[in-house]
Every structure is written in C-alpha cells, then in structure tokens.
Amino acid sequence: MKDFYTQFKKTVDKSLKKVSYQKIKKDASMLTKNDLIVQKRIILLIKKFFPEIRQFICEEKFNIKNFKKINFKEPFAIIDPIDGSENFFAENGMFGTLVSINLKSSKKVDIIYLPFKKVLITRENLFMFVKKPKKHNNISMLSTKCLNNNFKGSRYRMYGSSAFSFYKFIKGEANEFIYCKGAKIWDYFTGLRFAKLIGCELQVSHKNWMTQPKYKINFRLKWK
C-alpha cells in the first residue's frame, strides 16, 4: 500500500500545479479543469494497483442511472477529485481529495488528502491524527447546505469542503459536524467510514449507508 499512497500523492500534487477554471455546474458549484484531470489520473492509478475495480462512482461526469446499477457487493471505488473546488480556485487551502475503495478480499482503502497541508489520512495512520475535543469545545461545523437553516452564533464554522471538515473533526477542533439537505456519496462515504473507526456518534438518514449507500443522505456526526 505504501507505493500506492506515494503515487497517489504525487498524482494529485502534479495535477494541481496550474489552476485552470472550467465552468459553473448545474448545481451552482465550480468545476475546474484540475477536477477532471485529478479524477482521470486517480482512476488510472486505481486500475493499475487494483485491477479488480471496475465500478467507479465519481463526482465529475456522474450519472444517476449508472449509479443505480452499482453492485456494492462487488469491488468499487468512490472518488471526489477536489472537494472544495471554489476554495482550490481561490487558493485558500481548504480543499482535499476523498477516495474509498472496496476490494474482493474485503479489504478497504480510505483516503483524505489535503494537498495544501501535505496531509494524507488513511486507515493505517488514522489514529496519528485523532484527538478528542476538549470538554468545553462546543464548536459545530456545518455544510454550506445549512445556510438556509436557523444556525446562529459564533460556535458554528463552515469551510466549504467535506474533506477539510472531516479533517478538522478528526483532529478534535470541533465537537460535531452537521450536513444538511443531502450529502452526496462522495461527500460523506470516506469521512463517515473514518468516523466509525474512531467510535463517534452518528445520526444518519439511511442506516445502511455503508453496505448499500444512497446517492444522498443527511448526517450529524458527534464526539462521544
């Protein structure tokens, strides 16, 4: 796995060197050419290291009809090439790459990579980053989809990237992470699998999210 992780970091870093705008998508989010390049190169890398993977669920060029045909009992990969494209384009560092892989051997691979910080979180090194929040920490992180909800006050934080938010949560910089109005599978799957490993309290709108994932769910993640 070490070789895969090394090449993974190099692949993403190389693909982000030159920021290039593409367009605004139908959901009003930004697409850069880098999103497409990163996604394509990660798919090729996964095929190289794990040739059994033939089912890919990716944010860019996603097709709901194809998603409904996915057999989650067979090997698959979920990819969010640049989670927080607007932040990447603004060069503020609050973005990352999310990848989850299920293999035939029941082995699982999960990655949160934050290029700006050079931080790669995997199942193998997860507990190097884990730190429970202090007892007085009442900070809550919100998805941008919570903007129309009645959340007020200085205790709320919003970063515009699930990858960055999960990183902050794992580090104990917030006590909870709330995702309103439907986290898409590439926004929730990897981070929630890490949350399960570290034993956090999870409220989710679909109880079988890990074995038979829905395209969208709501979740509330909290330290116990």
C-alpha positions as CSV (number, residue, x, y, z in Angstrom):
1,M,0.0,0.0,0.0
2,K,2.9,2.3,0.6
3,D,3.7,2.6,-3.1
4,F,0.0,3.3,-3.9
5,Y,-0.1,6.1,-1.3
6,T,3.2,7.6,-2.6
7,Q,2.0,7.6,-6.2
8,F,-1.4,8.9,-5.1
9,K,0.1,12.0,-3.5
10,K,2.4,12.6,-6.5
11,T,-0.5,12.2,-8.9
12,V,-2.7,14.7,-7.1
13,D,0.0,17.2,-6.4
14,K,1.2,17.2,-10.1
15,S,-2.4,17.7,-11.3
16,L,-2.9,20.8,-9.1
17,K,0.2,22.8,-10.1
18,K,-1.6,25.0,-12.5
19,V,-5.1,26.2,-11.5
20,S,-7.4,26.3,-14.5
21,Y,-11.1,27.3,-14.5
22,Q,-13.6,25.3,-16.5
23,K,-17.2,26.3,-15.7
24,I,-20.1,26.6,-13.2
25,K,-22.1,23.4,-12.9
26,K,-25.8,23.0,-12.8
27,D,-25.8,22.8,-9.0
28,A,-24.0,26.2,-9.0
29,S,-20.7,24.7,-7.8
30,M,-17.4,25.4,-9.6
31,L,-15.7,22.9,-11.9
32,T,-12.0,23.4,-12.8
33,K,-10.0,21.5,-15.4
34,N,-8.0,20.2,-12.4
35,D,-11.1,18.4,-11.1
36,L,-11.3,16.4,-14.4
37,I,-7.5,15.8,-14.6
38,V,-7.3,14.6,-11.0
39,Q,-10.3,12.3,-11.4
40,K,-9.0,10.7,-14.6
41,R,-5.5,10.1,-13.2
42,I,-6.8,8.6,-9.9
43,I,-9.0,6.2,-11.9
44,L,-5.9,5.1,-13.9
45,L,-3.9,4.7,-10.7
46,I,-6.5,2.6,-9.1
47,K,-6.8,0.4,-12.2
48,K,-3.0,-0.1,-12.1
49,F,-2.8,-1.1,-8.4
50,F,-6.3,-2.7,-8.1
51,P,-7.3,-4.2,-11.5
52,E,-10.3,-5.9,-9.9
53,I,-12.0,-2.4,-9.5
54,R,-14.4,-1.9,-12.4
55,Q,-17.1,0.1,-10.8
56,F,-16.3,3.8,-10.2
57,I,-18.5,6.4,-8.6
58,C,-17.1,9.8,-9.3
59,E,-18.3,13.4,-8.8
60,E,-17.4,14.7,-12.2
61,K,-19.5,13.2,-15.1
62,F,-21.7,11.5,-12.6
63,N,-24.7,9.6,-14.0
64,I,-27.6,8.7,-11.7
65,K,-28.7,5.8,-13.9
66,N,-25.3,4.2,-13.8
67,F,-25.2,4.7,-10.0
68,K,-28.4,2.7,-9.6
69,K,-26.7,-0.2,-11.4
70,I,-23.8,-0.3,-9.0
71,N,-23.4,-3.7,-7.1
72,F,-21.9,-2.8,-3.8
73,K,-21.2,-6.4,-3.0
74,E,-18.6,-6.3,-5.8
75,P,-15.4,-4.2,-5.7
76,F,-15.9,-0.4,-6.3
77,A,-14.3,2.9,-5.8
78,I,-15.7,6.3,-4.8
79,I,-13.8,9.5,-5.9
80,D,-14.1,13.2,-5.1
81,P,-11.1,14.6,-7.0
82,I,-11.2,18.1,-5.5
83,D,-13.7,18.5,-2.7
84,G,-14.0,22.3,-2.3
85,S,-13.2,23.4,-5.9
86,E,-14.1,27.0,-5.1
87,N,-11.5,27.0,-2.2
88,F,-8.9,25.4,-4.5
89,F,-9.5,28.1,-7.2
90,A,-9.2,30.8,-4.5
91,E,-6.0,29.1,-3.3
92,N,-7.0,29.3,0.3
93,G,-6.0,25.7,1.1
94,M,-9.4,24.5,2.4
95,F,-9.9,21.6,-0.1
96,G,-9.0,18.0,-0.4
97,T,-9.4,14.7,-2.2
98,L,-11.6,11.9,-0.9
99,V,-11.3,8.3,-2.1
100,S,-12.8,5.0,-0.8
101,I,-12.1,1.5,-2.3
102,N,-13.6,-1.9,-1.5
103,L,-11.7,-4.9,-2.8
104,K,-12.6,-8.6,-3.3
105,S,-10.6,-9.6,-0.2
106,S,-12.9,-7.4,2.0
107,K,-10.0,-5.1,2.3
108,K,-11.0,-1.4,2.4
109,V,-9.0,1.7,1.4
110,D,-9.9,5.1,2.6
111,I,-8.1,8.4,1.9
112,I,-8.5,12.0,2.9
113,Y,-5.7,14.0,1.2
114,L,-5.2,17.7,1.9
115,P,-2.6,18.9,-0.7
116,F,-2.1,22.3,0.8
117,K,-1.2,20.8,4.2
118,K,0.5,17.7,2.7
119,V,-1.6,15.6,5.0
120,L,-2.6,12.1,3.9
121,I,-5.0,10.3,6.2
122,T,-5.5,6.5,5.7
123,R,-6.8,3.6,7.7
124,E,-3.2,2.8,8.5
125,N,-2.3,6.1,10.1
126,L,-5.7,7.5,11.2
127,F,-5.0,7.4,14.9
128,M,-1.9,9.6,14.5
129,F,-4.4,12.4,13.7
130,V,-7.2,11.6,16.2
131,K,-7.6,13.9,19.1
132,K,-10.8,14.2,21.1
133,P,-12.1,17.8,21.6
134,K,-11.7,19.4,25.0
135,K,-14.7,19.2,27.3
136,H,-15.6,22.9,26.8
137,N,-15.4,22.6,23.0
138,N,-18.9,23.2,21.6
139,I,-17.9,24.2,18.1
140,S,-20.1,22.7,15.3
141,M,-19.1,22.5,11.7
142,L,-21.8,22.9,9.0
143,S,-22.1,22.1,5.3
144,T,-22.8,25.1,3.1
145,K,-26.2,23.5,2.5
146,C,-27.1,24.5,6.1
147,L,-27.0,28.2,5.1
148,N,-30.8,28.5,5.0
149,N,-31.3,26.8,8.3
150,N,-31.5,28.7,11.5
151,F,-28.0,28.2,12.8
152,K,-26.8,31.4,14.5
153,G,-23.9,32.3,16.7
154,S,-20.1,32.2,16.9
155,R,-20.0,28.4,17.7
156,Y,-20.6,27.5,14.1
157,R,-17.9,27.0,11.4
158,M,-18.3,26.4,7.6
159,Y,-15.4,25.5,5.4
160,G,-17.0,24.6,2.1
161,S,-15.2,21.2,1.9
162,S,-16.2,17.9,3.5
163,A,-12.6,16.7,3.2
164,F,-11.4,19.7,5.2
165,S,-14.2,19.5,7.7
166,F,-13.7,15.8,8.4
167,Y,-10.0,16.5,8.9
168,K,-10.9,19.2,11.5
169,F,-13.4,16.9,13.2
170,I,-10.9,14.0,13.4
171,K,-8.4,16.4,15.0
172,G,-10.9,17.4,17.6
173,E,-11.2,21.0,16.6
174,A,-15.0,20.7,16.5
175,N,-17.4,18.7,18.6
176,E,-19.8,17.9,15.8
177,F,-20.2,18.0,12.0
178,I,-23.7,18.6,10.6
179,Y,-24.5,18.1,6.9
180,C,-27.9,19.4,5.9
181,K,-30.1,18.6,2.9
182,G,-28.3,15.7,1.3
183,A,-24.6,14.9,1.4
184,K,-23.7,13.2,-1.9
185,I,-22.0,9.9,-1.7
186,W,-18.5,11.3,-2.5
187,D,-19.0,13.9,0.3
188,Y,-20.0,11.5,3.1
189,F,-18.7,8.0,2.5
190,T,-15.0,8.3,3.2
191,G,-15.3,10.6,6.2
192,L,-18.1,8.6,7.8
193,R,-16.1,5.3,7.5
194,F,-13.2,7.0,9.4
195,A,-15.7,8.3,12.0
196,K,-16.9,4.7,12.5
197,L,-13.4,3.6,13.1
198,I,-12.8,6.2,15.8
199,G,-16.1,5.4,17.5
200,C,-18.0,8.7,17.1
201,E,-21.8,9.1,17.5
202,L,-23.5,9.1,14.1
203,Q,-27.1,10.1,13.2
204,V,-27.8,9.3,9.6
205,S,-30.9,9.4,7.4
206,H,-30.1,6.0,5.9
207,K,-29.0,3.2,8.3
208,N,-27.4,1.0,5.5
209,W,-25.2,3.9,4.2
210,M,-22.1,1.7,4.3
211,T,-23.3,-1.5,2.8
212,Q,-25.9,-0.1,0.4
213,P,-25.1,3.6,0.0
214,K,-27.7,6.1,-1.2
215,Y,-26.7,8.8,-3.6
216,K,-27.7,11.4,-0.9
217,I,-28.1,11.3,2.9
218,N,-28.2,13.7,5.8
219,F,-25.9,13.1,8.8
220,R,-24.9,14.5,12.1
221,L,-21.5,13.4,13.5
222,K,-20.6,14.0,17.1
223,W,-17.8,13.0,19.5
224,K,-19.0,10.8,22.4
